[in-house]
Amino acid sequence: MSLVAIKGTYQNGHITLEENIATKKPIAVIVTFLEEQSSESTTNVWEQWFASMSQFSDDFMANGREQPPLQERDWSAFE
């Protein structure tokens, strides 16, 4: 599998790419939106997060965080 980046635009539910890709079959794609957020919207997110802290009970994580042991992973396929 290879990764190719192509610039395009999204508007009204449609994506328009600036380049054509020659392919005989459908290709899986990942779309990442590069829209800048204003500092006002970012502040609002943090305000919402801090406000949600009051929804936890007083005994929430009273004994600290209990982390399960690390899982063994087989990474040989990526070597």
N, C-alpha and C positions, 0 to 999 in steps of 0.2 A: 504494500500500500504506500502511496506517496501523497504528499501534501502540496497542494498548489493554491496560492492565494490570488484572487482576482478581485479587483475593485469594482464596486457597483453601487447602486442606490436603491433604497426601499421607499415606496410611496403608495399609499392606498392599497396595501395588501399585495403589491407586486414588487419583484426584485428584477432590476435591469442590470446585467453585467456589461462591463466595458470591453470584454473580449469574448470571443467564441471558443468553445472547447469542442473539438471533434471527438465524438464518441459513438459507438454502435449500440451501447446499452445504457440504461440509467446508472447514474453515479450518485453515491451518497454525498451529501453536503452538510456543512456546519455553517450557520449564519451567525456572525457576531456583530452586534450593533455598536457603532462607534460614536454614539451621540454623547456630547458633553452634558454633564449635569451642572446646574447652577449651585452655588454654595448654599442658597436658600433651601433647595430641596434636600441637600445632604444634611443640613442642620435639622430639618424636620424629621428625617429618619432617625437621627440620634436622639432627638427629643422624644420620639415615640418609643424608642428602645428603653430609655431611662424611665419613662412613665410606666412602662410595662413591669418594671421591677416590683412595684407595689402589689402585683397580682400573685406573687409567690407567698407561701405561708412562712411564718417566722422560723419554722424548723427546717426549711428547705436547705439541704446540704449542710446541716448543722455539724456533722462529723467530717466535713470535707468531701472532696470528690473521690469517688471510688473508681479507679481506673482498672479495667480488666487487663490480664496479661497480654503482651504482644502476640499477634498471630504469626505462625511460621508461614512464609511465602516462598513459592518456587519461582525465581526470576530467571531461570536458565533459558527460557524462550526469548528473552530480550538481549541475550549476549551476542 
